[in-house]
Amino acid sequence: MDEQLESYITAHSDAEPDYLQRINRATHLRLINPRMLSGHLQGRFLSMLCRILQPKRILELGCYSGYSALCMAEALPEDGELHSIEIDDELEDFIRENLASVSFGKKVKLHIGDALEVIKKLEPSFDLAFIDADKRQYSEYYELILPKLRPGGIILADNTLWDGKVAVPAADKDQQTKSLQNFNEFVAKDERVEKIILPLRDGLTIIRKK
Ligand SMILES: C[S@@+](CC[C@H](N)C(=O)[O-])C[C@H]1O[C@@H](n2cnc3c(N)ncnc32)[C@H](O)[C@@H]1O
């Protein structure tokens, strides 16, 4: 998105809460690839969507520093829970530090492991799932999550426009682009769900199970 327009939008939307500004800064100082974090605009969108939908059980694939998990956990009721799966065990201490910085962080249940394995062990049913882990595995995540989602439940899939690369025809695509193209094609034709791709940040697909 054009930088001037993004500044305008963020200036006229809810501010990034102080605790998230701290996590955002710490992520930039301590981790590589801090651009992976959802950030101000998408974070406020996740939080707003959860306030509207009022999910009680949320599943997240790809915790990283805990930013998006906490955005969604902000809106959870007292007895709500968010299961977040992260494969990189070196992130665990940092994530737990960030979760402990706010009272509602205790609603986030962190699972260190491969999402493809951990999802199978989690009890159904979920009201909302946020897919933001390995871009090459979105189709596998989707098939594992869908049976664990209640009818009317929502899957959010991040980065589905992949910097616009999914829309450009080229023979020598990298694996991540190819996998995201396959995922987008499959979901578009899948009659079990309703779907729309929002051009928010790097593309966010909203999928509703019928
Ligand atoms: C884009 S980052 C997540 C950002 C986070 N959701 C946010 O918005 O703040 C992707 C994360 O997925 C993790 N990841 C990659 N493959 C995974 C897998 N198979 N299972 C669980 N986590 C995985 C990576 O280690 C990385 O921390």
The ligand as a Gaussian input file, in Angstrom:
#p B3LYP/6-31G(d) Opt

LIG

0 1
 C        4.496000     -14.612000       9.643000
 S        5.091000     -15.298000      11.137000
 C        3.679000     -15.169000      12.201000
 C        3.381000     -13.755000      12.599000
 C        2.314000     -13.605000      13.662000
 N        1.119000     -14.383000      13.348000
 C        1.930000     -12.155000      13.768000
 O        1.153000     -11.705000      12.932000
 O        2.420000     -11.454000      14.659000
 C        5.123000     -17.015000      10.768000
 C        5.526000     -17.913000      11.925000
 O        5.138000     -19.250000      11.592000
 C        6.086000     -20.137000      12.134000
 N        5.965000     -21.430000      11.415000
 C        6.448000     -21.777000      10.199000
 N        6.127000     -23.044000       9.906000
 C        5.404000     -23.520000      10.946000
 C        4.778000     -24.767000      11.237000
 N        4.818000     -25.781000      10.380000
 N        4.107000     -24.891000      12.394000
 C        4.031000     -23.863000      13.288000
 N        4.619000     -22.655000      13.076000
 C        5.292000     -22.491000      11.924000
 C        7.408000     -19.417000      11.894000
 O        8.427000     -19.928000      12.746000
 C        7.038000     -17.959000      12.193000
 O        7.287000     -17.619000      13.533000

